[in-house]
Amino acid sequence: MLTSIISLVSGFLLLIWSADAFTNNGAKIAKIFNISPLIIGVIILGFGTSAPEMVVSGLAAFEGYPKMGIGNALGSNIINIALVLGITAIILPIKINLGVVKKREWGYLITVTLISGLLLLDRELDNIDSFVLLTLLAFFLFYTLKKTKKDHHEFDNLITEIDTQQKGTTWFKLIVSLLFLLGSAQLIVFGGSTLATKFGISDLVVGLTIVALGTSLPELAVSISSALKNQTEMVVGNIIGSNLFNTICVLAIPSLIISPIQVPKDLIIRDYLVMLILTILLVVFTLTDQSKKERVVGRFKGGVFISIFCVYYYFLF
């Protein structure tokens, strides 16, 4: 019990530092290479902060708990939108440039969410399903990186001047901070999952809650840190990228190791449905506002997301 508590506390402390360092260096990379902050959020932050989910899902499957990995993928997506985006929007309303994100990232997120639902309908995940999901991942990476060449945006609020001669140092700091970010998340997952197991919670519910919350803490920390630095476009990219990787990569990992995996009915009619509703609400909230060029996810919308999160967890337990 004491070891679990120490793991949680040390994980939180490391997370605060590493998330701030990771955000700063991610912004510097975007400035140096003149890359869109949204793309930095989707590729670097989205993939990087989804790495804990990938590691946990793989380890859970190897240890004979594939449902924990599946629950982790869906649970993390729910937390990313309902909790991470909700809290961030309450701290600072998030402004979104529709010229950058309207046609591409949102549409792809909705598409892969619907496709993953279709794959789950037969209540089984196998190697073919994993192949379909990973193919979607490859297409997304190729398309996004190709579009990056045509997009040129800069961080207007990055005050410090960036020396382009320090590319190597910046990349090194980004990688080191990412390693600490992942390590801190693993400490939190270890402590939280150990405590949950002692209370006799099922591996699916552990994956949906404790593990999902622990592996989503990097997204929460990075998003809050980005919002406080007024890099709100980066926040949105982080959420979109993380959910995309969770849906088409993390969800595919368990069935690559154990196939086929029987999917519980509750996961489809409860957990997947909540994830789908939140994803649709994210799109609706983003595309409905008074401005034609810019949309805002404000405090009211953030409150709606958090309310859904609370209701979902109430019924989950």
N, C-alpha and C positions, 0 to 999 in steps of 0.2 A: 504493500500500500504506500509506504513512504517513498520507495523508489519511483513509483508512478507519479506521485505528486512532485517530486524533484524534477522528473523528466518534463512534466508540463510547465513548471515555472521557468526552468532553464530554456526550454523551447520558446516560450513567449518572449523572453528577454533577447535571445538571439534573433528572433524574427523581426523585432522592432528595428534593430540595427541593420540587418541584412536587406530588408525591404527598402529602406531609405537609400542605401548604397546602390542597390540594384536599379532603382528608379533613376537616380542621378546619372549613372553610367549609361543606362539605356537612352536617356535624353541626349547625352553627349554623342553617342554613336549616331543618332539621328541627325544631329547638328553637323557632325564631321562629314557624313556621306550625303547630306541633303536629302534624307529619306523621310517620307511622310510619317509623322508620329503615330498615325493610325496603323500603318504597316509594322512599325516597331512594336506596337501593342499586340497586334495579331500574331506576328511571327516570333519575336524574341520573348516578349512578356507572356503571350498566350501559351506558347510551347513550354517556356521555362517554368512558369507557375503551374503547369499541368504535369510536370515531371513527377511530383510526389504521387499523384493519382496513378501514373503509369507504373511506378515502382511498387506501390502498395498492391495494385491489382495483380501484377505479376507474381509477387511474393505470396499473396493470398491464394492464388490458383495453385502454385507449387506446393503449398502447405495443405491443399485439399479443401479450400474454402472459396471456390470460384464465385459464389453468390455475393460474398463480401466485395469482390472486385466489381461486379455488375452494379451492386447497390452504391458503391463508391462513385462510379461514373455518373449515375442519375442523380444521386444525392448532392454531388458537387455542383452539378448544373443548377439544381434548385437553389442551393445556397448562394451560388455566384450571382444569380439574378435577384432573388428575394432578399437576401441578407447583405451581400457585398455591395451591389448596386444601390440597394435601398439605403444603407447606412451612408454610403458615399454621397448620394443625392441629398440627404438631409444635412450633411456637413457643408456641402457646397453644390448648388444646382449645376447639373452637367449640361454644357452646351455642345451640340453636335452639328457639324457641317454636313448637310445632306449631299452636297456635291461630291463628297468623298465616299460616303458609306451607304447611300440610299439604294443603289442598284445591285451592289456586289455582296458585301459581307452579310447583310441582313437576309437577303434572299437565299444565300447559301446555307446560313444557319437554319432557316425554316425548312429548307429542302432536306438537309441531313437529319434533322429532328424527325421529320415525317418518315423518311426512309428507315431510320432506326426503329421507329414504331412498327412499321410493316414487318421488319425482320423479327420483332419480338412477338408478333401476333400468334405464331404457331407455338409459342411458349417453349422455344428451344433456340439456343445459339450454337452453331457449329462452325467448322472451318470455312464453309462457303460464305456464311454470314460475315466472318472476319475478313475474308478476301474482298467482299463488297465494300465493307467499311474502310479498309485500308486503301482500296482503289479511289474512293472518294477523297481520302486524305491526300493521296498523291496528286490528284487533279486539283485540289484546292491549293496546295503549295505551288504547283506549277503555274496556275492561273494568277495567283496573288503576286508571286515574284515577277512574272511577266508584266503585270500591270504596274508594278513598282517603278519600272523604268520610265513610265509616262507621268507619274505623280511626283511633284516636287513641292513639298511643304516644309516649313521650318517651325521650330518652337519659338514663338514670339516672346514667351515669358522666361526663356532661359537667359538669365542676366549675364552669367560669367562667360567670358570669351573662351572658345575652345581652340587649342593649338592642334592643328591637323597633323603635326609631327609626333603627337603623342597617341597615335592610333593604337599601337601595340600595348601601351600602358593602360589605356582605357578598356580595351578588350580584356586584358588580364584582370583588371579590377571587376569588370562585369562578370567574368567567370567565377572569380573567387567569391563575390557577393552572392552569386547564384548557388554555389556549393553550400555556403552558410545558410542560405534560404531553405534549401532542400533538407539540410541536416537538422535545422531547427524544426521544420515541419515533421520530420520523422520522430524526433523526440516527443513532440506533442501527440502524434498518432500512437506511439508506443504507450505513453502514459495513459491516454484516454481510452484506448482499446482494452488495455489491461484492467482498468477500473470497470469498464462496461462488462467485460467477460465475467468478472466476479459477481455481478448482479444477475447473471443468467440471461442476458439479452441474446437473441438469435444473431447469427453471423450476417444475415441480410440487413437487419435493423442496425447492427453495429456499422456496417458499410454505409448505410444511408445517413447515419447521424454522426457518431463520434469520429469515425474515419473520414467521412466526407467533410465534416467541419474542420478537422485537423489538416487535411490536405488542401482545403480551400483557404486556409489562413494566409498563405502567400498572396493569393488574389486580393484578399481583404486588405492586407498590409500595403501591397503595391498600389491598389486603387485609392486608398485613403491618402497615402503619401503623394501620389500624383495629383489628387484633388487639392491638397493643401498647397501644392506648387502651381495650382491653376492650370495643370496640363490635363484638362478634362477629356480631350479627344483620345489621349493615351489610355484613360480609364475605360472608355467604351471599347477600344481595341483590345484591351486586356480581357474584358468579359467575353467579347465575341470569340476571340482566339482561344481562350481557355475552354469555353463550352464546345467549340468546334472540335478541339483536340480530345476533349472528354468523350464526345459522342462518337467520333469516328476512329479514335485510336485506343483510348482507355477501355471502351466497351468491347473492343475487338481482342484485347490482350488475353483475358481469361479463356476464351474458346480456342485460342491458338495453343494453349497449354493443355486444357482438358476439353475434349469434344466428344459428344455434344453436352451442353449444359441445360438442364431443365430450369426454365424460368417460372418462378411462382406467379400465380394469377394476380395476387395483390400488387406485384411490382408493375403490372401492365395497367390495371384499372385504377390504381391509386397513384403510384409514384411517377410513372411515365405520363399519366394524364396531367398531373400537377406541373411537371416539367414542360409539357406542351403548352399548357395555358399560360405559364409564365413567359415562355418564349414569344407567344403571340402577343401578350400584353406589352412586352418589351418593344416589339415592332410598332404596335398601335400607339403606345405612349410616345415613341420617338417621332412618328410621322404625323402626329396631331398637335399642332400648336399654332399660334397666331402668325409667326414669322414664316416667310416663304423660303428663305435661305438657311435658316438656323432653327433647330429644335432644342427644347430644354426638357431634361428630366429633372423636375424640381422636387421640393420637399414633400408636396402632397403625393406625387407619384411614388416617391421613395417610401412614404408612409404606407401606401397601398401594398407595395412589395413586402414590406416587413410584416404587415397584418396577415397576408397570405402565408408567409413563413410560419408565423405563430399558430395559425389555425391548422396548417398541415402537420406541424409537430405535435399539436394537441391530439389530433386523430391518430397519428402514428403510434403514440404510446397509449 
